[in-house]
């Protein structure tokens, strides 16, 4: 049975010849573009060919809509039958290769052949996507049977095109889920970039996100676009967002509100259209209470909140996932080692503090050992050690622990204040000559500059100069 063909526009001749060729059951007629766009945008739409008859489309946004629909349904073949030669530009400004123009002079047989060829192409792409999807589901089955990882949920959240906040322990698969959400979104064919906010100093995170112009700082010898510019139209994953510097959070909030970035050292602003996904293993509500995370940024990112449960709470998924990970790392032609009953029991009893990442490492080790009993011994020893750990502290001990941490925090704050005061005194003693001040403190010059930036002392320079002038 032929897949569904959508005919958009009122052209009785086209409708009649397509009905004779394919039968009325395989056709859906829509009156105009305004009626067709919502239907084709729907992720559940089953159409494989869309024929636009006598449609005038010359505005850039018209073709943007076609590109968006093509991203949602990569298999969908879009055929444009113009009313006249001038109603469509000669060079279609659509990046996707599944948008084609049919010449108005084409015969009835030529039109039918074009539609049939488009339907065949769509069928091939659907079958290919089905096989690739099966492989991708096997590779990325971090959620197993959890509703969070169902196709329906991923499609709904992916198509929402709003910020998503992913919570979960380290190694639980937050990045994998973020990539799957991107794959189910209209931005699937645009860039997907990731930045680990905990892996870089805040100054580097800022330049990576927003870019910089030549001469913005020492070492900036050329202009460099930031990830927001590079990912234009796509998606950015801000991993470990809870570790982002509080001052940088304010700039990120401004970007999310205004859709503009300002490169370092530049007065210009750049409009950006990027979907932001954020991931963290921290409790951001506690971070807000401690003053290390902005509450307004939290609510800006927390449109959709997804909590990925740890592997120890998904016992039914451990063994199927282990087989997937084994196949992922097996050499071509090698035999897959047997996960014996003893090994299965040990894996189900183990606590998996490293989650999916630890399970993957265990399976890679299994491929090296080729001996299930060795893994059983390792897991059993770990289980035994965990069982002999001291019992959890009482409420009194937990309160004492919190008091100790509070004392440490106060001591750290006093240390920062003392160091900041020392830097200021050295600068004032040398009339704000930074090199002399660094030498006075016996500090390397670059380390001295970093500390000025860290404590915000560089911002006080103008006030100090004004004081000396007066």
C-alpha positions as CSV (number, residue, x, y, z in Angstrom):
1,X,0.0,0.0,0.0
2,X,1.4,3.4,-1.0
3,X,2.4,5.8,1.8
4,X,0.3,8.9,2.5
5,X,0.6,11.7,0.0
6,X,-0.4,15.2,1.1
7,X,-1.6,17.5,-1.7
8,X,-1.6,21.2,-0.7
9,X,-3.5,23.7,-2.8
10,X,-6.6,23.6,-5.1
11,X,-5.6,22.2,-8.4
12,X,-8.3,19.9,-9.8
13,X,-6.2,18.6,-12.6
14,X,-3.4,17.4,-10.3
15,X,-5.9,15.9,-7.8
16,X,-7.6,14.0,-10.6
17,X,-4.5,12.5,-12.1
18,X,-3.1,11.5,-8.7
19,X,-6.3,9.9,-7.7
20,X,-6.3,7.8,-10.9
21,X,-2.7,6.8,-10.4
22,X,-2.6,6.1,-6.6
23,X,-6.2,5.8,-5.5
24,X,-8.1,8.1,-3.3
25,X,-7.2,6.2,-0.1
26,X,-3.5,7.2,-0.3
27,X,-4.2,11.0,-0.7
28,X,-4.9,13.7,1.8
29,X,-6.0,17.1,0.4
30,X,-5.3,20.3,2.3
31,X,-6.7,23.7,1.2
32,X,-3.6,25.9,1.6
33,X,-0.2,26.4,3.2
34,X,-1.8,27.7,6.5
35,X,-3.7,24.4,6.9
36,X,-0.8,22.3,5.8
37,X,2.0,23.7,8.0
38,X,0.5,22.7,11.4
39,X,-0.3,19.2,10.1
40,X,3.2,18.6,8.7
41,X,4.9,20.0,11.8
42,X,3.2,17.4,14.0
43,X,5.8,14.8,15.0
44,X,3.1,12.2,14.7
45,X,2.4,13.0,11.0
46,X,2.8,9.9,8.8
47,X,3.0,11.7,5.5
48,X,5.9,10.7,3.2
49,X,5.3,13.1,0.3
50,X,3.9,16.6,0.4
51,X,3.1,18.2,-3.0
52,X,2.5,22.0,-2.9
53,X,0.5,23.1,-6.0
54,X,0.3,26.6,-7.3
55,X,2.0,27.9,-4.2
56,X,3.9,31.2,-4.2
57,X,6.8,31.2,-1.8
58,X,9.4,33.9,-2.2
59,X,10.0,35.1,1.4
60,X,12.9,33.7,3.3
61,X,10.6,32.7,6.2
62,X,8.6,30.5,3.8
63,X,11.7,28.4,3.1
64,X,12.7,28.5,6.8
65,X,9.4,26.7,7.5
66,X,10.2,24.1,4.9
67,X,13.6,23.6,6.5
68,X,12.0,23.2,9.9
69,X,9.5,20.6,8.6
70,X,12.4,18.7,6.9
71,X,14.3,18.6,10.2
72,X,11.3,17.2,12.0
73,X,10.6,14.5,9.2
74,X,14.0,13.8,7.5
75,X,12.3,11.2,5.2
76,X,9.5,13.6,4.0
77,X,9.9,14.5,0.4
78,X,8.5,18.0,-0.4
79,X,7.6,18.7,-4.0
80,X,6.9,22.3,-5.2
81,X,4.7,22.8,-8.3
82,X,4.9,26.6,-8.9
83,X,2.0,28.6,-10.4
84,X,4.5,30.2,-12.8
85,X,8.2,30.4,-13.4
86,X,8.6,33.5,-11.2
87,X,6.7,32.3,-8.2
88,X,9.8,30.4,-6.9
89,X,13.5,31.4,-7.0
90,X,15.7,29.4,-9.3
91,X,18.0,28.5,-6.4
92,X,15.9,27.2,-3.5
93,X,17.3,28.6,-0.2
94,X,16.6,25.3,1.6
95,X,19.6,23.3,2.9
96,X,17.8,20.0,3.1
97,X,18.0,17.8,0.0
98,X,14.4,16.5,0.2
99,X,12.8,19.7,-1.2
100,X,12.4,19.6,-5.0
101,X,10.8,21.7,-7.6
102,X,8.7,20.3,-10.4
103,X,8.6,22.2,-13.7
104,X,5.2,23.6,-14.6
105,X,5.6,22.2,-18.1
106,X,5.9,18.7,-16.8
107,X,3.4,16.3,-18.3
108,X,0.8,14.3,-16.3
109,X,3.0,11.2,-16.6
110,X,6.1,13.3,-15.5
111,X,4.2,14.5,-12.4
112,X,3.1,11.0,-11.5
113,X,6.7,9.7,-11.9
114,X,8.0,12.5,-9.8
115,X,5.5,11.7,-7.0
116,X,6.2,7.9,-7.3
117,X,9.9,8.5,-7.1
118,X,9.5,10.7,-4.1
119,X,7.4,8.0,-2.4
120,X,10.0,5.4,-3.1
121,X,12.8,7.6,-1.8
122,X,10.8,8.3,1.4
123,X,10.2,4.5,1.9
124,X,13.9,3.8,1.6
125,X,14.7,6.6,4.1
126,X,12.1,5.4,6.6
127,X,13.4,1.8,6.5
128,X,17.0,3.0,6.9
129,X,16.0,5.2,9.8
130,X,14.2,2.3,11.4
131,X,17.3,0.1,11.3
132,X,19.5,3.0,12.5
133,X,17.0,3.8,15.3
134,X,17.1,0.2,16.5
135,X,20.9,0.4,16.6
136,X,20.8,3.8,18.4
137,X,18.3,2.5,20.9
138,X,20.5,-0.4,21.7
139,X,23.6,1.8,22.0
140,X,21.9,4.5,24.1
141,X,19.5,2.4,26.1
142,X,20.5,4.1,29.3
143,X,17.0,4.3,30.4
144,X,15.7,0.9,29.6
145,X,12.0,0.6,30.1
146,X,11.8,3.9,32.0
147,X,9.0,6.3,30.7
148,X,11.7,9.0,30.7
149,X,13.4,7.3,27.8
150,X,10.4,6.3,25.8
151,X,10.1,7.6,22.2
152,X,6.9,9.4,23.1
153,X,8.5,11.3,26.0
154,X,11.7,12.1,24.0
155,X,9.7,13.4,21.1
156,X,7.5,15.6,23.3
157,X,10.3,17.1,25.2
158,X,12.6,17.3,22.2
159,X,10.0,19.1,20.1
160,X,9.2,21.5,22.9
161,X,12.3,23.6,22.1
162,X,12.6,25.0,25.7
163,X,15.4,24.8,28.2
164,X,15.8,21.5,30.0
165,X,17.6,20.9,33.3
166,X,19.0,17.3,33.8
167,X,19.7,16.1,37.3
168,X,21.5,12.9,38.1
169,X,24.6,11.4,39.7
170,X,27.9,11.3,37.9
171,X,28.0,8.7,35.2
172,X,24.3,8.2,35.1
173,X,24.0,9.3,31.4
174,X,23.0,12.9,31.4
175,X,24.9,13.8,28.2
176,X,23.5,10.7,26.4
177,X,20.0,11.8,27.2
178,X,20.7,15.4,26.2
179,X,21.9,14.1,22.8
180,X,18.8,12.0,22.4
181,X,16.6,15.0,23.1
182,X,18.5,16.9,20.5
183,X,18.0,14.1,18.0
184,X,14.2,14.3,18.5
185,X,14.1,18.1,18.1
186,X,13.7,20.4,15.1
187,X,17.4,21.3,15.7
188,X,18.6,17.8,15.1
189,X,20.5,18.8,11.9
190,X,22.1,21.8,13.5
191,X,25.2,21.8,15.7
192,X,25.2,20.2,19.2
193,X,28.0,21.6,21.4
194,X,29.0,20.7,24.9
195,X,30.9,22.7,27.5
196,X,31.9,21.4,30.9
197,X,31.6,24.3,33.3
198,X,33.7,22.5,36.0
199,X,36.6,21.6,33.8
200,X,37.8,25.1,33.0
201,X,38.4,28.3,35.0
202,X,35.6,30.8,34.9
203,X,37.5,33.2,32.6
204,X,38.0,30.4,30.0
205,X,34.3,29.4,30.3
206,X,33.3,32.9,29.5
207,X,35.5,33.2,26.4
208,X,34.4,29.7,25.2
209,X,30.7,30.6,25.5
210,X,30.7,34.2,24.2
211,X,33.9,34.4,22.2
212,X,36.3,37.3,22.1
213,X,37.9,39.9,19.7
214,X,41.5,40.3,18.9
215,X,43.3,42.1,21.7
216,X,40.7,41.5,24.3
217,X,43.3,40.0,26.6
218,X,46.9,38.7,26.4
219,X,47.0,35.9,23.9
220,X,43.9,36.9,22.0
221,X,45.7,37.3,18.6
222,X,42.7,36.6,16.4
223,X,38.9,37.0,16.7
224,X,37.2,33.8,18.0
225,X,33.5,33.1,17.9
226,X,32.0,31.6,21.1
227,X,30.0,28.4,21.3
228,X,26.7,30.4,21.2
229,X,27.7,31.8,17.8
230,X,29.0,28.5,16.5
231,X,25.9,26.6,17.6
232,X,23.5,29.1,15.8
233,X,20.2,27.4,15.4
234,X,21.4,24.3,17.3
235,X,21.8,23.2,20.9
236,X,24.3,23.8,23.7
237,X,24.7,21.4,26.7
238,X,26.1,23.2,29.7
239,X,27.4,20.3,31.8
240,X,28.0,20.7,35.5
241,X,26.1,24.0,35.5
242,X,26.1,24.0,39.3
243,X,29.9,24.7,39.3
244,X,29.6,27.8,37.1
245,X,31.1,31.0,38.7
246,X,28.3,33.1,40.2
247,X,29.4,36.2,38.2
248,X,29.3,34.3,34.9
249,X,25.8,33.1,35.8
250,X,24.5,36.7,35.5
251,X,25.9,37.0,31.9
252,X,24.4,33.6,31.0
253,X,21.0,34.7,32.3
254,X,21.2,37.9,30.2
255,X,21.9,35.8,27.1
256,X,18.9,33.6,27.8
257,X,16.6,36.6,28.4
258,X,17.7,38.7,25.4
259,X,19.0,36.1,22.9
260,X,22.2,38.2,22.4
261,X,25.9,37.6,23.3
262,X,28.6,40.2,23.5
263,X,32.1,38.9,22.8
264,X,34.9,39.8,25.2
265,X,36.6,43.1,24.3
266,X,33.8,44.0,21.9
267,X,31.0,46.6,21.9
268,X,28.9,44.7,19.4
269,X,26.2,42.2,20.2
270,X,25.3,39.1,18.2
271,X,21.8,37.7,18.0
272,X,21.7,34.0,18.7
273,X,19.1,31.3,18.5
274,X,20.3,28.4,20.6
275,X,18.5,25.9,22.7
276,X,20.2,25.5,26.1
277,X,20.2,22.2,28.0
278,X,21.9,22.1,31.4
279,X,23.1,19.2,33.4
280,X,24.2,18.9,37.0
281,X,24.9,16.3,39.8
282,X,24.4,19.0,42.4
283,X,21.3,20.0,44.3
284,X,20.7,23.5,42.9
285,X,18.2,24.4,45.5
286,X,20.8,24.0,48.2
287,X,23.3,25.9,46.1
288,X,20.7,28.7,45.9
289,X,20.5,28.7,49.7
290,X,24.3,28.8,50.0
291,X,24.4,31.7,47.6
292,X,26.5,29.9,45.0
293,X,23.7,29.6,42.3
294,X,21.4,32.3,41.1
295,X,17.7,31.7,41.8
296,X,16.6,33.6,38.7
297,X,18.9,31.5,36.5
298,X,17.6,28.3,38.1
299,X,14.0,29.2,37.1
300,X,15.1,30.3,33.6
301,X,16.7,26.9,33.0
302,X,14.2,24.8,34.9
303,X,11.3,24.8,32.4
304,X,11.5,21.0,32.1
305,X,13.3,19.2,34.9
306,X,14.4,15.6,34.3
307,X,15.8,13.5,37.1
308,X,17.7,10.4,35.9
309,X,17.7,7.8,38.6
310,X,20.9,6.0,39.6
311,X,21.6,2.6,38.2
312,X,21.1,0.9,41.6
313,X,17.5,2.0,41.4
314,X,17.0,0.4,38.0
315,X,17.9,-3.2,38.8
316,X,15.9,-4.6,35.9
317,X,18.0,-2.7,33.4
318,X,21.5,-3.7,34.6
319,X,21.7,-7.0,32.7
320,X,20.3,-5.9,29.4
321,X,22.5,-2.8,29.5
322,X,25.5,-4.9,30.3
323,X,24.9,-6.9,27.1
324,X,24.6,-3.7,25.1
325,X,27.9,-2.4,26.5
326,X,29.6,-5.7,25.8
327,X,28.6,-5.6,22.1
328,X,29.6,-2.0,21.9
329,X,33.3,-2.7,22.8
330,X,33.7,-6.1,21.2
331,X,36.2,-6.5,18.4
332,X,34.7,-7.5,15.0
333,X,34.4,-11.2,14.8
334,X,35.1,-11.8,18.4
335,X,32.8,-14.1,20.5
336,X,30.9,-12.4,23.3
337,X,31.8,-13.9,26.7
338,X,28.9,-15.4,28.7
339,X,27.5,-13.5,31.6
340,X,27.1,-16.5,34.0
341,X,24.4,-16.9,36.6
342,X,26.9,-16.1,39.4
343,X,28.1,-12.9,37.6
344,X,24.5,-11.9,37.1
345,X,23.7,-12.3,40.8
346,X,26.8,-10.3,41.7
347,X,26.0,-7.5,39.3
348,X,22.4,-7.3,40.7
349,X,23.7,-7.1,44.3
350,X,26.4,-4.5,43.6
351,X,25.6,-0.9,44.5
352,X,27.1,0.7,41.3
353,X,28.3,4.0,42.8
354,X,29.8,4.9,39.4
355,X,26.4,4.1,37.6
356,X,26.4,3.4,33.9
357,X,30.0,4.6,33.4
358,X,31.2,2.1,36.0
359,X,29.2,-0.7,34.4
360,X,30.7,0.1,31.0
361,X,34.2,-0.1,32.6
362,X,33.4,-3.5,34.2
363,X,32.2,-4.8,30.8
364,X,35.4,-3.7,29.1
365,X,37.4,-5.4,31.8
366,X,35.3,-8.5,31.2
367,X,36.3,-8.5,27.5
368,X,40.0,-8.4,28.7
369,X,39.6,-11.1,31.3
370,X,37.3,-13.4,29.4
371,X,36.7,-15.0,32.8
372,X,33.4,-14.4,34.7
373,X,34.7,-15.7,38.0
374,X,37.3,-13.0,38.2
375,X,34.7,-10.3,38.0
376,X,32.5,-12.2,40.5
377,X,35.4,-12.1,43.0
378,X,35.9,-8.4,42.5
379,X,32.2,-7.5,42.8
380,X,31.8,-9.8,45.8
381,X,34.8,-8.2,47.6
382,X,33.3,-4.7,46.9
383,X,29.9,-5.8,48.3
384,X,31.6,-7.2,51.4
385,X,33.6,-4.1,52.0
386,X,30.4,-2.0,51.7
387,X,28.6,-4.2,54.2
388,X,31.4,-3.7,56.8
389,X,31.4,0.1,56.5
390,X,30.5,2.0,59.7
391,X,26.7,2.7,60.1
392,X,25.4,6.1,59.0
393,X,26.1,8.9,61.4
394,X,23.4,9.8,63.9
395,X,21.5,13.1,63.6
396,X,23.8,14.6,66.3
397,X,26.9,13.6,64.3
398,X,25.4,15.1,61.1
399,X,24.7,18.3,62.9
400,X,28.3,18.4,64.2
401,X,29.5,17.7,60.6
402,X,27.5,20.6,59.3
403,X,28.9,22.9,62.1
404,X,32.4,21.8,61.2
405,X,31.8,22.6,57.5
406,X,30.4,26.0,58.5
407,X,33.5,26.7,60.5
408,X,35.7,25.7,57.6
409,X,33.7,28.0,55.3
410,X,34.1,30.9,57.7
411,X,37.8,30.2,57.9
412,X,38.1,30.1,54.1
413,X,36.2,33.4,53.8
414,X,38.6,35.0,56.3
415,X,41.5,33.7,54.3
416,X,40.1,35.2,51.1
417,X,39.5,38.6,52.7
418,X,43.1,38.6,54.1
419,X,44.6,37.8,50.7
420,X,42.4,40.4,49.0
421,X,43.5,43.0,51.5
422,X,47.2,42.1,51.0
423,X,46.8,42.5,47.2
424,X,45.2,45.9,47.6
425,X,47.9,47.1,50.0
426,X,50.6,46.1,47.5
427,X,48.9,47.9,44.7
428,X,48.4,51.1,46.7
429,X,52.0,51.0,47.9
430,X,53.2,50.8,44.2
431,X,50.6,53.3,43.0
432,X,48.8,50.5,41.1
433,X,51.9,49.3,39.2
434,X,50.9,45.7,38.9
435,X,54.3,44.3,38.0
436,X,55.9,46.1,40.9
437,X,53.1,44.9,43.2
438,X,53.6,41.3,42.0
439,X,57.3,41.5,42.6
440,X,56.7,43.0,46.1
441,X,54.6,40.0,47.0
442,X,57.0,37.6,45.3
443,X,54.3,36.3,43.0
444,X,54.6,35.4,39.3
445,X,53.0,38.2,37.3
446,X,50.3,36.0,35.6
447,X,49.3,34.5,39.0
448,X,49.1,38.0,40.4
449,X,46.7,39.0,37.5
450,X,44.6,35.9,38.0
451,X,44.2,36.8,41.7
452,X,43.2,40.4,40.8
453,X,40.5,39.0,38.5
454,X,39.4,36.4,41.0
455,X,38.8,38.9,43.8
456,X,37.3,41.6,41.5
457,X,40.2,44.0,42.4
458,X,40.7,45.0,38.8
459,X,37.4,46.8,38.8
460,X,38.6,49.1,41.6
461,X,41.5,50.5,39.5
462,X,39.6,53.5,38.1
463,X,38.5,54.6,41.6
464,X,42.0,54.4,42.9
465,X,43.4,56.4,39.9
466,X,40.8,59.0,40.4
467,X,41.9,59.2,44.1
468,X,45.5,59.8,43.1
469,X,44.5,62.4,40.5
470,X,42.5,64.3,43.0
